[in-house]
């Protein structure tokens, strides 16, 4: 359900406009068949927009899509877009609460295993002071303290890098997007995109939201930051796969058009 709330529709011509009429290809499967294949069975919140026809999408989101020529689609009305923005909020990633680095490092010591090791090291240190004739307990205590500190630092380092990566991912969202409303294309803040908007993308653009492709002229998308795939993926108006994550007509927020 959350994915549906943030998804938006998209037609994707190349940089240069084309006078040729596009051919709209119907999905290979309908939405119900897709849900059956992936185990969704029509459950609430199951994502099936990638298997819907353009007419079904237009009805679902109350957005005008010209089935015969998507380039002529009028999209949402400005009034409806404003209502949806007020209902669902801006198209932004909500950052988690920021934890100071010093606190994040101390939190690592609360791990159960680390607590047990610290208790063991402390007991060894106490035993050394009780009987200082042998240094074995001291060596064990120091070794355990070192192991705990190094392990906690390594864990802290990984979590800090993860937080830094999320910051970079949020920075990937573009500030502006070309959106069609009331039949006119205009520049709009990416944060003001709403479900049902029709956006236009060209080579070099960063994708401002998760989108369903309704028109394409041989464009490819680099999704390596999200999926890890090294090569750009050629998008299509046809899903080609019932799994929404593998569908060729779904492109993801933060990807790059090439």
N, C-alpha and C positions, 0 to 999 in steps of 0.2 A: 504494500500500500504506500509506503514511504517513497518507493522508487517511482510509483505512478504520479505522486504529487509533485515530484521534481522534474519529471520527464517533460520534454517539449517536442513538438513536431518540427520537421525541418525539410525544406527542399534544397537541393544542392547542385546548382548549375556551376559551370566552370567560370573562370574569370571573365570570359567573353560571352555575351548573350548569343543565343542561337535562335534563328527564325524557324527552324524545323519543329514540327509537332512531335512531342515526345510520345513514346509508346508506353502505356502503363501496363505493367505485368501484374496480374493478380497473384496473391500468395499461393504457394504450393499447397498449404494446409489452412483450414480455418482455425479460429482461436480455440474452439472446443477440442478439436483433434490434437492441437499442440499441447494443451493442458493434459490430455489423457496420456500423451507420449512421455511427458516429463514428470508425470505423477501428480500434477496440480489438481486434476479432476474438478476444475472450476471453483476451487476454494477461494474464499475472499482474500484479496491481496495478492493473488497469483498474477504474475506479469505475463500478459499475452498480447500486448499491443503490436509486437513484431509480426504476429500472424494475422492481424486484422487487415481487411481491405481498406482502401482510402475512404470509401463511403462510411464504413463502420467507425473509422477514426473521426471523421467529420461529425458524425452524430454523437459519439461518446464525449467529445470535448467541445461541442457546440462551436466549432471553428470551421469556416468555409474553406473547403478544399475542392478545387476543380478536378474531378476524376479524369476528365479527358485531357486536360492540360494543366498540371499542377502549378506551372509558372504563373497562371492567371488566378491562382487562389487568392482570396481576400483576407483570410485569417480571421482573427478575433476582432470584435469591435473594441474601440478604445475604452468604452464604458465597461464592457465585460472584463477586459484586462485589468482595469483598476479594481473591480470587485474581487477578482481572483487574487490579486496582489494583497488586498486587505484581508482576504480569508486565509491564504496559505503562507503569507509572509514573503520576504525577499528570497531570491535565488542565490543563497550564499551558504557556505559550509559553516556550521556553528562550531566554533573552537571549544575544546574541552577546557575545564578550569585550569589555569596556569599554575603549576607547582614549582616553587623556587628550586634551583638546582641543589642547594645545600640540603633542603628538606627531602628532595628526591633521593639524594645519597644516603641520608640517615634512614629513610624508609627501608632500604635494602637490608639493614641490620635486623629488621623485625621478622624476616623470614624464619620459619620454625627451625630449619636446619642450622641457620646462622646462630640463632639463640642457643641451641643445644651445644654448638661448638664453643661459643663464648662462655657458657656455664662450665663446660669441661676444662677450658683453658684457665678459668678463674680458680677452679678447684685444684688444678695442678699447681698453680702459683701459690695457693694457700698451703698446700702440702710441702712445697719447697721451703717456705718460711718456717713451717713447723719443724722440719728436719732439713737443715742446710748442709748436711754431710754429703749429700749427693746432688748433682746438678741435672739429673735426668728429668725431674718434674719441671724445672725451669725451662729446659730446652723444648719440652713438649708444649708448655704454655706459650712460649714465644712463637713456635711454629704454628700453633693453632690460631693465634692472633693474626699472624701474617697471612695465613690462608683465608681467614674471614675477611680481612681488609681487601685483599686482592680480588676475592670472589665478588664482594659487594661492589668494588670499583668497576669490575668488568660488567656486571649487571647494570649498574648505573650508567655506564658508558653506552650500552646498547639502547637503553630507554631514552637517553638524551638524544641519541642519533635518530631514533624513531620520531621523537617530538619535532626535531629539526626537519625531518623529511615531510611531516604533515604540514609544517609551516610553508615549505617550498611548494607542496601540492596546492595549498590554498592560494598561493601567489600565482599559480598557473592560470587561474580563472581570469579571462580578459575583462577589461573595464567596459568595453562597448560591444554591441552586437547589432547586426542589420536585421530588423524585424518587420514583418508585413502585418499591418493592422488597418482595417477599413479599406483594404485594397491598395494601400500605399506603403512603400518600403521606406523606413526611416531608421536613423541611428537611435539606439536606446541603451541605457545602462544595462549591463548584463545582470545586475542584481534585481532589475525590474522585470525580467522575463518571467512569464507565468505558464502554467500548464495549458497547452493548446496553442501557444504561439507558433507561428511559422517563421523560421529564421533562414537567412541566406548565408552560406559559407563559401569562401573562395580560398585558393591556395595561399598558405601562410597564416591563415586564421587559427586561433585557438578555439576549440569548441566550448561554448559557455554553459552548456547543460547537457544532460543525457538526452539524446534525440532519436527519433524514428525518422529514417530517410524516406521521403516520398517522391523525390526526383533527383536524378544524378546524371552527370555527364563525365564518366570515366575518372572520377576523383578517388584518391586514396587517403587513408588516415593513418598517422603514426600513433599507435597506442602503447608504445613500449614502456612509458612511465607507469602505465596501469596494468597491462597484461604481461609485460616482459618480452613480448614478441619483438624480434630485432628488425623485421621487415614491415613496411607499410602494408596495410590491408586495403584491398579494393572493395569499396562499399557497393551496395546494390539496393534496389527497391524491393527485392525479393529476399525473404529471410534466409533460405537455403538450409536452415537448421532450426529445429523446434526449441532448442535451448537459447534463451534470450542473450546469454553471455557469449554465444558463438554465432549468433545471427548476423548476417552481413548488412542488415538494414538498421542496426542499432549502433550508434556511436556514442562515446562516453565523454563526460565533462573533463576538460583538461587535456584532451588529445589534440594533436596538431594535424591540420589539413595540409597535405603535400601534393 
